[in-house]
């Protein structure tokens, strides 16, 4: 991507420097191990800098490099959602299709309800659709987001294991109960992992091979994948071994080995430049450097709110979907300029990863930005801080 000075792109140079100063102060306080920041506007990079350490707990930490590789966890979801919409555009699936059309194991799902302390299982009234998976209304959840009966069964089945193939994962998950009737509520969960299996069934390729051939290679995302080759192991960014605030530090995935599970919901590794190319592709409404993967109307459809009046199911999910926002097909989508606690334009969209990475895209401002870091327990703070600091730089 081409570069230009912040001032040329409508960013205040002093405020841009202030953004980096604030992040550097977090490094100096030993609260943030290191980070890579990238902001682009009008198709050009205005800010691309690194700070802190890539490997903070080694005897002689290496400075964070611009080409550092990060575990992006749930920033995988938008990429896999694009893959599904590409298949839709090719006439290979409909969003109204039941998931069971592609994986028959999803034809017999049940909903778990707690009645007088006992778990009751009831047949679903309507099977989940591909759209339900894309917008997280399929009745699925995450085992670490609560202790409801379905979540306890997820945990007992070790549904998050990376030792199963995508096909094995899909069969195991389909046998577990749902949290609620598909289409009736929004609950963040393993829906995009299931979408990864849909991609495999429809395309006849593994998810990793499909993404590499149809998205990563065309977009020039040369360092994005489900594992990191040995020659690039020294580029992997690491979190602190111990949480700087005394909490229980999350164990991050090992990028040095190819997992059996190619998690469509959270398995990718990437760099700031690779993800910036994906963001610019979205901002360009489906095209980058003469390569078009999606039509403009499809991108507009993806980044519109798909929840309408559908409520958020649990407090844990409400914490992930701020007030004033809905959810599209792979992204949170801003519906109101106010209401939320961070600035942003109506129609902007975003998501983040469990280890701390975050991004947002603002079509009104012709702006996209990503903050790449590995600080799991501080992730929400840095997402909000970064958003505030980036919007403060805009002065035109």
N, C-alpha and C positions, 0 to 999 in steps of 0.2 A: 504494500500500500504506500502511496506517495505521502510525503510529510510536508508540513508547513508550520510556521511559528504560531503559537497560541493567538497572538494578536490578529494575524491574517484570517483566522477562523472564528473570530468573535469571542475569544477567551481572554480575560484579563491576565497579563503576564504575572502581575504581583499576586493575584489570587490563585493562579496556578502554582506558583512557588509556595504559597501558603498551604495548599493541599499537601504538597510533598513534605513541608515542614511539620505539619500535624502528624503525618504517618511516621516521619523520622523520630518524632518525640515518643511515639509508641514503641519504636525499636529501642530507643535510648533507655526507656523504662523497663526494658526486657519483658514487655507484654506481647510484643509482636516479633516473631523470629525474622521475618523478611517478607518482601512483597514485590510484585511487578505490577505497574500501573500503566494502562493504555486508554487514552481517550481519543476518539476520532470524530471529526465533524466535516460535513460537506465532502465526504469521501477521502479525507486526508487525516493523517495522524497528527494530532496537536501535542500530545504528551505521551512519551514512552520511556519510562524510567524504572530502575530497580533500586532497592534499598535493603539493608539488613543482610542476614546470612541465609544461605541456601541449606546448610547443614549445621544448625546452631549448637548441637551438643557434641560435636567432634572436638578433638584437642585443639585444632587450628581451623576454625570455621572458614569456609569459603564464602566470599561475597556473593550475594544473590545475583544471578546473571539474567539478562534479558531473555535468553532462550531456555530458562529453567522449565522443567516439566512438572506439572501439578496434577494431583488427583482432583478431578473436577466433580466427582460424584453426580449430583442431580442436575448439573448443567449438561449431562448426557441426555436428559429427557427431551429438550427441544430438538436436538439433532435426530433422535429416533422418531420423534413426531413428524419432522420433515420427511423422513424416509417413508412413513406411512402415507402422508399426503402425496408424495411422488407416485406411489403405487395407486392411489386413488385417481390421480390425473391420468394414469396409463390405463384406466379402466379395469384394473385387477382386483379392486375391492370397492365396496360402498361403506360409508361411515355408518349407515343404518343396518349393515349386516350384523347379525348376532355373532358374538365371538365363537360360539359353538359351530358356526359354519366352517371355521378353519381348524378349530381344536374341539373335537366332539366331547372331550372330557368336561367342557364347560356347559353342557346341556342339562346337567342334573344337579345344579348348585342349590344349596340351602342357606337360609338366613338363620343366624343364631340370636335368640332373644332370651333374656333372663326373666323368669316369672317365678316369684316367691322363692328366689334363691336357687332355682333349678334352671339349667340350660335347656331350651326347647328349640328344635330344628324344624323349620318350615320350608317347603318348596318355594322357590322364587315364583312370583306371579308373571314376571317378564324377564327374559334373559338379557344380560348385559350386551351392549353393542360396541362396535369399534369406537364410536364417538364417546361412549361412556368411559372407555379406557383412556382416550385422549384427554378428557376433561376431568378425570378422577371422580366419576359418579358411578363406578361399576360395583360398589359395595366392598371393595378391597381396602386394606389398611396396611400399616407398618406395625410390626410387633413391638417396637420400642416407643410407640406413641401412647401406650395405655395398657390397661389390664382387663379389658373386656374379654368375654369368653373367646371370641374369634382371635384376639391378639394373643391370648395365652396359648391357644392351639398353634398359632404361627411360631411362637417361641419354642414350644415343645417339639415341633417338627424341624427346628433349625432351618426355617424357610429362607433365611438370609445366607445360607452356606454357598460358597463359591465352588464347591466340589461337584455340584450337579451340573449337567448340561442344561441348556435352555429348554430342551424337550422334557427332561426329567423334572426340572423345576416346575414347568407348566402343569404336568400331571399331578405333582404333589400339591401345588397350590389349589388346583381346581377341586380337590377332594376336601379342602378345608372350608368351614362355613364363612359366609359373608357377614359383614357388620350390619348391613341394611339392604333394603330392596334396591336393585339397580335403577338408576335414574332419579332417585328420591332425595339424595343429599350429596354434598361434596366432602370427600375424605381423602386426604393425601395418603398414598399407599403404593403398593407394588404393581399398579396398573401398567406402567410403562415397561416394566420387566416382561409383562405378558405381551405387550405390543412388540417387543423384540422378537418373541416367538412367532407372532403373526407375520412379521417381516420374513422370517425364515421359511415359514410354510408357504407363503404366497410367492416368494422369489425363488425358492429352491436353493438358496445360499445360506451359509451361516451369517449371523448378524454382523460379525466383524468383517467378513468378506464383502457383504452387501454395502456396508457403510464405506469401506475403503474404496471400492470400485465406483460407487455411484454418488458419493458425497465428498469424501476426503480428497481423493485424487483430482476430481474436477475443480474443487475449490482451492487446491494447493495447500491443504491442511496436512503438511508432511510429517508432523510429530504427534498426531492424534491416533490413539488406538487403545485396545484393552490391556496391553502390556507394553513395556518399554524394552527395546532391544539392548543387549548387553553393552554395546558400544556407547549407549547413551545413559547408562546407569548413573554416571557421575553428575548428570544434569537434574536428577530428581530432587525436588524441594521437599524438605522434611519439617514437621512440627517440632516443638519442644518435646523432649521425652516426658517431662512433667508439666502439668498445667501451671502456668505462672500465677494463677489466682487460687491454687490449692484444690481445685476440683479433680474429679476422676478424668484423666486424659483418655479420650477416645482412641481406640486402636485403629489405625488407618490401614487400608488395603495394601498388599505388597504388589507393587507394579513390576517387579523383576521376574515374575513367573506368569506364564499364560494361564488364566483360570479356566476351569471347565465351563463356568457360567459367564457368558458375555452379557453382563447386566445392562439392559436397555434403560434401566432407571437410575444407574449410578456407577457404572464400571469404567468409564473412559478416563484416560490421562490426556492432557493437552498443554499447550503453551498459550501465552497471551496473544502472540501473533496469529496462531492458528485460530483461536476463538474470535479474534478480531475479524478475520476473514469470514467466518460464519456470521457474525453480527452484521457486517457490511452487506453480505449476501441477503440477509433478511431486510435490512434497511433499504436496499435496492429493489425490494419486492421480488426476490427470487432469482437474481442474476448477479454475477460477479465476473469482471474481466472478460465479458463476451460469452460466458457460459451460463445458460439458464437452466435451472433445475426445477423451478416452480413458476407457474403463471402469477402475475401480479394480483389477480382477484383471489387466488387461493391463499396467498400470503395475507391479504386483508381479511379473508374468512378465518384463517388460523388465529389471527391476533385480535379478533373481536371477542367480546364476552360470550361464552356459551353456557353460562349458568342461569341467566335470567333471574327468576324467583327461587331457584333451587337453593335451599339453605345449607350452611356449613354444618357438618354433623357433630364434631367434637371440639372442645376448647383447644386441644393440641393442634388441630387443623386450623382453627381460627387464628392462632398465633402466627401461622405461616401465610395467611391470606389477609393482608391489612384491610381495615375499613376503607371503603371507597374503591375497592378493587373487585373484579370478577376473575374468572379464569377462562382462558381460551383453549386452544388445542396444543398444550405444551408449555404455556406461559401464564403467569399472572398478568392481568390486564387492568390498567387504570381507567376507572369510569368517571371519577370526579377530580377536579383540580385540587379541591380542598379535602377535608375529612381525614385523610391519612396524615401521619406524623412527619412525612418527608415530602419535599417538593417534587413536582413532576407534571408533565402534560397529560391531558386526557388522550388516551390511545397509546401511551407508552407501555412497554411490557418488559418483563424481567423474570429471572429466577436465580438460584444460587446453589452451591454445593455444601454438603455436610462438613467438609474439612475447611471451609471458609471462603472459597472462591465465589464471586458474584459478578453479574453483568446486568445491564439494562440498555434498552434501545428506545429512543424517543423520536418517532418520525416527524413530529411537529418541529423539533429543533434540528432535525437532520443530524442526530447525535447518537453515538453508541460508546459505551465505556465498560471496561472490565477491571476488576481488582483481583489479582491472583495471589493467594496466600494460603498457608496451612496452619490455621489456628482454630481447631474445631470448637472449643468452648466459647470463643469470643466472636464466632461467625456473625451472629445477628448484630452485635454492636458495630462491627466494621462495615457491614452492608449499609446500615443506616448512616453511619458517619461518612462513608464514601459518597453516597447519593447527595447528602447535604453539601459536601465540599465541591463536587463536580458542578452542581447547579449554581453554586456561588461564583463559579468562574465565568459564567455566561453573562456578557455585558452588551451584546448587540441586539 
